[in-house]
Amino acid sequence: MLNFVHWNVDPIIFHLGSFGVRWYSLGFLLAFLLGYFIVARMFKREGVDSKYLESLLIYMFVAVLVGARLGHCLFYQPDYFLTDNHWIEIILPFGKDADGWHYTGYQGLASHGAAIGILVAMWLYFRKYRMNPVWIVDRMVIVIALGGAFIRLGNLFNSEIYGVQTDLPWGFIFDLNGETVPKHPTQLYESFSYFLIFLVSLLVYRKKDGKLRPGALFGWWLIALFGVRLLVEFVKEEQVAFEQGMTLDMGQWLSIPFILLGVLMCILAYKGKFNEHIILKKDEKILKK
């Protein structure tokens, strides 16, 4: 008889009064702290003023939160959130029904929305600081993969976004959700994959001593990360009702454009279309490399 994993870990680490600190929130915080440390080392290694990193952190933090929230509301539950009674729940954790206003809590973040938010934020950042987008994206994606690994571990602790039934010995029975049969721990599949993408990307960066072919790492990263997402979705339960019966679910349809963008970036990178890039150095002069 197979001994499946009975997963009944409390998603809350501890309480501060009525407020509960979740493992998910801790993972989110660790992702930003470690990402900041790694990118700071990159900036220092390549002689870029650290003040640009501090601004970048703010842009990224806001982009992830806003993009992920809007992504879920617009891609997965537009019929709920784009209504007179519930639109306020996009930005505030309150809803309205026949009994009036009540607390609902935030429910739903989408990684594809976060990816779009990050691209928009980086575009705004580039315009302000005149830093070449390809130069900085090639470095930021390294830590974004690490952040994705932590976020998926947070989903595991929340007992959410898991797979369909399985007979594999590493199947998880999510007791807190009332599950009685083992399911694919797709959170772990994605977390391990994203962490591997992080390690490979970081090793490539270090092996090249920061002298990357502009755009190539970003392109391969898009193909790898969203390729993983596309494959894992085949054994993941539907997140919303309208996905039932679809050949590809919403997560897969949203992954395909990112994969195609990755292919395009690789083609352009290996043709040398991004070879000249401009960055600001500590002496505030614009240097071409």
Number of C-alpha atoms within 10 A of each C-alpha: 4 9 11 16 16 16 18 16 14 13 19 15 14 12 10 7 6 6 9 13 14 18 22 21 17 14 20 20 15 16 20 19 13 14 21 18 12 16 19 19 14 18 19 12 11 14 14 19 16 16 10 15 15 12 12 18 16 11 18 22 17 15 22 23 18 18 25 22 22 24 23 21 23 16 15 21 16 14 11 14 19 15 10 9 16 17 17 15 20 20 11 13 14 17 18 16 9 6 6 8 11 11 11 12 11 13 11 14 19 20 19 21 24 24 18 18 25 25 18 16 21 21 14 13 19 17 12 9 13 13 19 18 20 23 21 19 19 21 22 21 22 27 24 22 24 24 24 23 26 28 25 24 21 22 20 23 20 20 22 16 15 23 21 17 17 15 13 13 13 15 23 27 22 23 16 14 12 9 13 11 16 24 24 23 25 26 25 16 17 23 23 18 20 27 20 16 24 23 16 14 22 18 13 16 18 13 11 11 12 17 12 17 18 25 28 23 24 27 25 19 26 23 23 17 23 23 16 18 21 20 13 18 20 16 16 19 18 20 16 11 9 12 15 12 9 9 10 14 20 18 21 19 12 18 20 16 14 21 21 15 16 24 19 15 24 23 15 17 20 14 10 14 12 18 17 12 15 16 20 18 15 13 10 10 9 13 11 9 9
